[in-house]
């Protein structure tokens, strides 16, 4: 199961009740120990924090959610679809990862995407590719604003899309900035395009969004995880123990979607203990306590695999800042943007060998054609001069 939803290039994408029962610990999986979650949960379980999972909807009755999730409006404008067997598959699996890390948190599920088994998926996907949603506006941007206005402190976006498909949305970008200005941490999966053409993708590419890569158990980048300079940190993304709506149980899943959802859970742990921290500070905590922070930033895994316990302990020494920051270098601020962590805007990485060969051959052919054209031009001029001489 691939758990990263991509708009255009799919790889598989209110207040909550207080005092609901907390489900038993998740089934054994390697991801939680690697993130130091058991030790972190001795400090915080995410109590009082709402995480908005903006996805394909959620199945609130799934045992992995165990009364800790509420579903908000359907921003696709559909009604009555939550009874369909395909509904909420991806969103429910993402919600389970959030709650595995932060069992005391609450999830607000907001539907802004369609599952791949949805009969309307292909039509919707084509509409997204052409930037047309039949007057619905931007469901993702609307969902982010709704989450912000209804108590969410963390927004989890396990979805991605390429700029070549027109995926950039000014409405979503503005919604992200609105959320950041209200103190909401916005986290997005880095994408499942591997180290190919290194396309710019959104929402991970919007300023202020915490971008998450996927790693293997040894901390190396998962082969499918996208490579780009906006990758801030990394989290497990292979064989993750996710909720499965088809069986009402669990199943292993791969993808940066999983990594983003796990990171959203860690953010909930931090904010439950230190609710006054600004989104920028949460990002800095995740980066500065990650596994390879001392080695600097790299576009594969950012500053490395996050460490939930270390981030929580480091948070104790921070002085809360205002979510809104003065505009600074390279346009960073009102809410932090590109260049805030010292990494370059563009990383020259990921051009595969096939592209280089094709480019080289095309360039050589182009030069050959230019040379042939020049020779023909010279030959034509010489013939013209000879003809003129004969006429005289």
C-alpha positions in Angstrom: 0.0 0.0 0.0 1.4 3.3 -1.0 0.2 6.0 1.3 1.1 9.2 -0.5 -1.7 10.8 -2.4 -0.6 13.0 -5.3 -2.9 15.4 -7.1 -2.4 14.8 -10.8 0.2 12.1 -10.4 -1.3 9.7 -7.9 1.1 7.3 -6.2 -1.6 5.3 -4.3 -4.0 12.2 -0.3 -14.7 22.0 14.9 -14.0 21.3 18.1 -13.7 17.8 19.2 -15.3 16.0 22.2 -13.3 16.0 25.3 -12.7 13.0 27.5 -13.1 10.3 24.8 -11.4 7.0 25.6 -7.8 6.5 24.5 -7.3 3.3 22.4 -4.7 0.7 23.3 -1.2 1.1 22.0 -0.7 0.5 18.3 0.5 -2.9 17.2 4.2 -3.4 17.1 6.0 -1.3 14.4 9.5 -0.1 14.0 8.5 3.5 13.4 7.7 4.6 17.0 10.9 3.5 18.7 13.0 5.1 15.9 11.2 8.4 16.5 11.8 8.0 20.3 8.0 8.2 20.7 7.8 5.8 23.8 10.2 8.1 25.7 8.4 11.2 24.5 5.0 9.9 25.6 6.3 9.8 29.1 6.5 13.6 28.9 3.5 14.3 26.6 0.7 12.4 25.0 -0.7 15.3 23.0 -3.7 16.0 25.3 -5.8 19.0 24.3 -4.3 19.3 20.8 -6.4 19.0 17.7 -4.7 17.8 14.5 -6.6 18.4 11.3 -6.1 15.6 8.8 -6.9 17.2 5.4 -7.3 14.2 3.2 -10.0 11.8 1.8 -12.1 11.8 4.9 -11.9 9.5 7.8 -13.7 6.5 9.2 -14.3 7.6 12.8 -15.5 4.2 13.8 -12.2 2.5 12.9 -10.7 0.9 16.1 -7.4 2.8 15.5 -9.3 6.1 16.0 -11.3 4.8 18.9 -13.5 7.8 19.6 -10.7 10.3 19.2 -11.7 11.6 15.8 -14.5 13.8 14.5 -15.3 14.4 10.8 -15.9 18.0 9.6 -17.4 19.2 6.4 -16.8 17.6 3.0 -15.0 20.3 1.0 -15.6 18.4 -2.3 -19.3 19.3 -1.9 -20.4 15.7 -1.9 -23.0 14.3 0.4 -23.8 10.8 1.7 -20.5 9.2 0.4 -19.1 8.3 3.8 -21.2 5.1 3.7 -19.3 3.9 0.6 -16.7 1.1 1.1 -14.0 3.1 -0.6 -14.6 6.3 1.5 -11.8 7.6 3.7 -9.2 4.8 3.2 -6.2 7.1 2.9 -7.4 9.7 5.4 -8.1 7.1 8.1 -4.7 5.6 7.7 -3.1 9.0 8.2 -5.2 9.7 11.2 -4.1 6.5 12.8 -0.4 7.5 12.5 -1.1 10.8 14.1 -2.8 9.1 17.0 -0.2 6.4 17.4 2.3 9.1 18.2 0.0 11.4 20.1 -2.7 9.1 21.7 -4.1 12.0 23.8 -4.7 14.2 20.8 -7.9 14.6 18.8 -8.2 14.3 15.0 -10.4 16.5 12.9 -10.9 14.9 9.5 -11.6 17.1 6.6 -12.3 15.8 3.1 -10.6 17.7 0.3 -9.4 14.8 -1.8 -10.8 11.7 -3.4 -9.6 8.1 -2.8 -8.3 6.3 -5.8 -11.2 3.8 -5.6 -13.7 6.5 -5.7 -15.7 6.1 -8.9 -15.4 9.9 -9.5 -11.6 9.9 -8.9 -10.4 10.1 -12.5 -12.8 12.9 -13.4 -11.8 14.8 -10.3 -8.1 14.2 -11.0 -8.5 15.6 -14.5 -10.3 18.6 -13.2 -7.4 19.2 -10.7 -4.9 18.9 -13.5 -6.6 21.6 -15.5 -7.2 23.8 -12.5 -11.0 23.5 -12.7 -13.2 22.4 -9.9 -16.6 23.4 -11.3 -16.9 26.4 -9.1 -15.9 24.7 -5.9 -12.9 26.9 -5.4 -9.9 25.4 -3.8 -11.0 22.6 -1.3 -7.6 22.3 0.3 -7.3 26.0 1.0 -10.9 26.1 2.4 -10.2 23.1 4.6 -7.0 24.7 6.0 -9.0 27.9 6.9 -11.8 25.8 8.4 -9.3 23.8 10.5 -7.6 27.0 11.8 -11.0 28.6 12.7 -12.1 25.4 14.5 -9.4 24.8 17.0 -6.7 22.8 15.1 -3.1 23.5 16.2 -1.6 21.2 13.6 -2.6 20.7 10.0 -1.4 17.4 8.4 -1.3 17.4 4.6 -0.3 14.0 3.2 -0.7 15.0 -0.4 1.4 16.4 -3.1 1.4 17.7 -6.7 3.7 19.0 -9.3 3.9 22.6 -10.4 4.0 21.4 -14.0 0.3 20.3 -13.6 -0.7 23.7 -12.3 -0.8 22.6 -8.7 0.2 25.9 -7.2 -2.8 27.6 -5.7 -2.8 31.1 -4.5 -5.8 30.3 -2.3 -4.0 27.5 -0.6 -0.9 29.5 -0.2 -2.9 32.3 1.5 -4.6 29.8 3.7 -1.3 28.4 4.8 -0.1 31.9 5.7 -3.4 32.5 7.5 -2.9 29.3 9.6 0.7 30.1 10.4 -0.3 33.6 11.6 -2.8 32.0 14.0 -0.1 29.7 15.4 -1.1 26.6 13.5 1.8 24.3 12.5 1.4 23.1 8.9 3.1 19.8 7.9 3.2 18.2 4.5 4.7 15.1 3.0 7.6 15.6 0.7 6.3 13.5 -2.2 7.0 10.1 -3.8 8.8 11.2 -7.0 12.2 9.8 -5.9 15.3 11.4 -7.2 14.1 11.9 -10.7 13.4 15.3 -12.3 13.1 17.2 -9.0 9.9 18.9 -9.8 8.7 21.7 -7.5 5.6 20.4 -5.6 2.9 21.8 -3.4 1.7 22.1 -0.6 5.2 21.1 0.7 6.7 24.0 -1.4 4.7 26.8 0.2 6.6 29.1 2.6 6.3 28.0 6.2 5.3 24.4 5.6 7.4 21.8 7.3 8.3 19.3 4.6 9.0 15.6 5.5 10.9 13.0 3.7 10.5 9.2 4.2 13.3 7.0 5.5 14.1 3.3 5.9 14.8 1.8 9.3 18.5 2.6 9.0 17.7 6.3 8.6 18.6 6.4 4.9 16.2 8.0 2.4 13.5 5.7 1.1 14.0 5.2 -2.6 10.6 6.8 -3.5 11.0 9.9 -1.3 11.3 13.1 -3.3 14.6 15.0 -3.2 14.4 18.8 -2.8 15.7 21.7 -0.8 12.3 22.2 1.0 12.7 18.9 2.8 13.1 20.0 6.4 13.2 16.7 8.3 12.5 13.0 7.8 10.5 10.3 9.4 9.9 6.6 8.8 8.0 5.8 5.6 8.4 2.1 4.9 6.2 -0.6 6.3 4.3 1.7 8.5 1.6 0.1 10.6 -1.5 2.0 9.3 -5.2 1.6 9.8 -6.8 -0.4 7.0 -10.5 0.4 6.3 -11.0 -2.7 4.2 -10.2 -5.0 7.1 -11.0 -2.7 10.0 -7.5 -3.6 11.2 -3.9 -2.6 10.3 -1.7 -3.1 7.3 1.9 -2.1 6.4 2.1 1.0 4.1 4.9 2.9 2.3 5.0 6.6 1.4 6.0 10.1 2.6 2.3 10.4 3.5 3.0 8.2 6.5 6.1 10.2 7.4 4.2 13.5 7.4 1.4 12.1 9.6 3.9 10.7 12.1 5.6 14.1 12.2 2.2 15.8 12.8 1.8 13.6 15.8 5.2 14.7 17.2 4.2 18.4 16.7 1.1 17.6 18.8 3.2 16.2 21.6 5.3 19.4 21.6 2.3 21.8 21.5 0.5 19.9 24.3 3.4 20.8 26.7 4.3 24.1 25.2 1.2 25.6 23.6 2.6 29.1 23.2 5.4 28.1 20.8 5.1 29.6 17.3 5.1 27.3 14.2 8.6 28.5 13.3 9.8 27.4 16.7 8.3 23.9 16.3 10.1 23.6 12.9 13.4 24.7 14.5 12.9 22.1 17.3 12.3 19.3 14.9 15.3 20.3 12.8 17.8 21.1 15.6 17.2 17.7 17.4 17.1 15.6 14.2 19.6 12.8 13.6 22.0 14.6 11.2 21.5 18.2 12.2 25.3 18.7 13.0 26.1 17.7 9.4 24.0 20.5 7.9 21.1 20.3 5.6 20.8 18.0 2.6 17.9 17.7 0.1 17.4 14.0 0.7 16.4 13.9 4.3 16.7 17.6 5.4 18.3 17.6 8.9 17.6 13.9 9.4 15.1 11.7 11.3 13.2 13.6 14.0 13.6 12.7 17.6 10.4 13.3 19.5 11.9 13.0 23.0 14.8 15.3 22.2 12.6 17.9 20.6 10.3 17.9 23.7 13.3 18.4 26.1 14.8 21.1 23.9 11.4 23.0 23.9 11.7 23.6 27.7 14.5 26.2 27.0 12.6 28.1 24.4 10.9 31.4 24.9 7.6 31.6 23.0 7.6 33.9 20.0 4.8 35.6 18.1 3.5 33.5 15.1 3.9 36.7 13.0 7.5 37.8 12.2 8.8 40.9 10.7 9.7 40.7 7.0 13.3 39.8 6.7 16.0 38.5 4.4 14.9 37.1 1.1 11.3 38.0 1.9 11.0 35.6 4.8 8.3 36.7 7.2 5.3 37.8 8.1 5.4 34.0 8.3 8.7 32.3 7.8 9.5 31.4 4.2 12.3 30.3 1.9 15.8 30.8 3.2 14.8 30.8 6.9 17.0 27.8 7.7 20.0 28.8 5.5 19.4 26.2 2.8 19.6 27.3 -0.8 16.5 27.9 -2.8 17.4 25.5 -5.5 19.3 22.2 -5.2 20.9 21.0 -8.4 20.2 17.3 -7.6 18.2 14.5 -9.1 18.7 14.8 -12.8 18.8 11.1 -13.8 21.3 9.6 -16.3 18.6 9.0 -18.9 17.8 12.7 -19.0 21.4 13.6 -19.3 21.9 11.2 -22.2 18.8 12.4 -24.0 19.9 16.0 -23.4 23.4 15.3 -24.6 22.2 13.6 -27.8 19.7 16.4 -28.5 22.3 19.0 -28.0 24.8 17.2 -30.3 22.1 16.9 -33.0 21.3 20.5 -32.6 24.9 21.5 -33.1 25.2 19.2 -36.1 22.2 20.8 -37.7 23.5 24.3 -37.1 26.8 23.2 -38.7 25.2 21.7 -41.7 23.0 24.8 -42.1 26.1 27.0 -42.0 27.8 25.0 -44.6 24.8 25.0 -46.9 24.6 28.8 -46.4 28.2 29.3 -47.3 27.9 27.0 -50.3 24.8 28.9 -51.5 26.6 32.3 -51.2 29.5 31.0 -53.1 27.3 29.7 -55.9 25.5 33.0 -56.0 28.7 35.0 -56.4 29.8 32.7 -59.3 26.5 33.1 -61.0 26.7 36.9 -60.7 30.2 36.8 -62.2 29.1 34.8 -65.2 26.1 37.1 -65.8 28.5 40.1 -66.0 
